[in-house]
Protein backbone atom coordinates (compact mmCIF):
# COMPACT_ATOMS: atom_id res chain seq x y z
CA UNK A 1 0.00 0.00 0.00
CA UNK A 2 1.46 3.34 -1.02
CA UNK A 3 1.41 6.57 0.96
CA UNK A 4 -1.23 8.02 -1.40
CA UNK A 5 -3.50 4.99 -1.27
CA UNK A 6 -7.02 5.16 0.00
CA UNK A 7 -7.82 3.56 3.36
CA UNK A 8 -9.26 0.07 3.40
CA UNK A 9 -12.84 -0.32 4.62
CA UNK A 10 -14.71 -3.54 5.28
CA UNK A 11 -18.50 -3.40 5.22
CA UNK A 12 -20.65 -6.43 6.10
CA UNK A 13 -23.67 -6.81 3.81
CA UNK A 14 -26.78 -8.00 5.66
CA UNK A 15 -26.83 -11.81 5.34
CA UNK A 16 -24.20 -11.57 2.61
CA UNK A 17 -20.52 -11.02 1.94
CA UNK A 18 -18.00 -8.59 3.36
CA UNK A 19 -17.29 -5.77 0.92
CA UNK A 20 -13.64 -4.73 1.00
CA UNK A 21 -12.83 -1.34 -0.52
CA UNK A 22 -9.50 0.40 -0.92
CA UNK A 23 -5.90 -0.57 -1.60
CA UNK A 24 -5.66 -4.18 -0.44
CA UNK A 25 -4.20 -7.62 -1.14
CA UNK A 26 -5.97 -10.84 -0.18
CA UNK A 27 -3.59 -13.43 1.32
CA UNK A 28 -4.02 -17.14 1.99
CA UNK A 29 -3.38 -18.56 5.44
CA UNK A 30 0.27 -19.33 4.61
CA UNK A 31 0.67 -15.69 3.54
CA UNK A 32 0.98 -15.96 -0.22
CA UNK A 33 -1.02 -13.65 -2.43
CA UNK A 34 -4.37 -15.22 -3.21
CA UNK A 35 -6.19 -12.61 -5.26
CA UNK A 36 -4.25 -10.18 -7.39
CA UNK A 37 -6.69 -7.64 -8.71
CA UNK A 38 -6.79 -4.03 -9.67
CA UNK A 39 -10.41 -3.89 -8.55
CA UNK A 40 -11.04 -1.41 -5.77
CA UNK A 41 -13.90 -3.47 -4.29
CA UNK A 42 -14.22 -7.22 -3.73
CA UNK A 43 -16.86 -9.28 -1.95
CA UNK A 44 -15.50 -11.89 0.47
CA UNK A 45 -17.66 -14.92 1.27
CA UNK A 46 -19.03 -15.31 4.80
CA UNK A 47 -21.32 -18.31 4.26
CA UNK A 48 -18.57 -20.81 3.41
CA UNK A 49 -20.44 -22.19 0.38
CA UNK A 50 -18.80 -20.20 -2.43
CA UNK A 51 -17.28 -22.03 -5.37
CA UNK A 52 -14.56 -19.38 -5.77
CA UNK A 53 -13.08 -18.87 -2.30
CA UNK A 54 -12.36 -16.45 -0.80
CA UNK A 55 -14.64 -14.45 -3.10
CA UNK A 56 -18.43 -14.42 -2.93
CA UNK A 57 -20.35 -16.06 -5.78
CA UNK A 58 -23.84 -15.40 -4.40
CA UNK A 59 -24.23 -18.85 -2.81
CA UNK A 60 -25.40 -17.24 0.44
CA UNK A 61 -28.79 -16.58 -1.20
CA UNK A 62 -29.25 -20.22 -2.23
CA UNK A 63 -28.29 -21.62 1.18
CA UNK A 64 -30.26 -19.07 3.23
CA UNK A 65 -27.20 -17.72 5.05
CA UNK A 66 -28.01 -15.53 8.04
CA UNK A 67 -25.25 -13.38 9.47
CA UNK A 68 -24.85 -13.28 13.24
CA UNK A 69 -26.18 -10.21 15.00
CA UNK A 70 -23.57 -7.51 15.57
CA UNK A 71 -22.31 -7.09 19.13
CA UNK A 72 -24.11 -4.45 21.18
CA UNK A 73 -22.66 -0.97 21.03
CA UNK A 74 -20.37 0.00 23.87
CA UNK A 75 -21.86 2.72 26.07
CA UNK A 76 -20.32 6.10 25.44
CA UNK A 77 -18.43 7.98 28.12
CA UNK A 78 -21.17 10.63 28.03
CA UNK A 79 -23.67 8.23 29.54
Buried (B, 14 or more C-beta within 10 A) or exposed (E): EEEEEEEEEEEBEEEBBBBBBEEBEBEEEEEEEBBEEEEEEBBBBBBEBBEEBBBBBBBBEEEEBEBEEEEEEEEEEEE
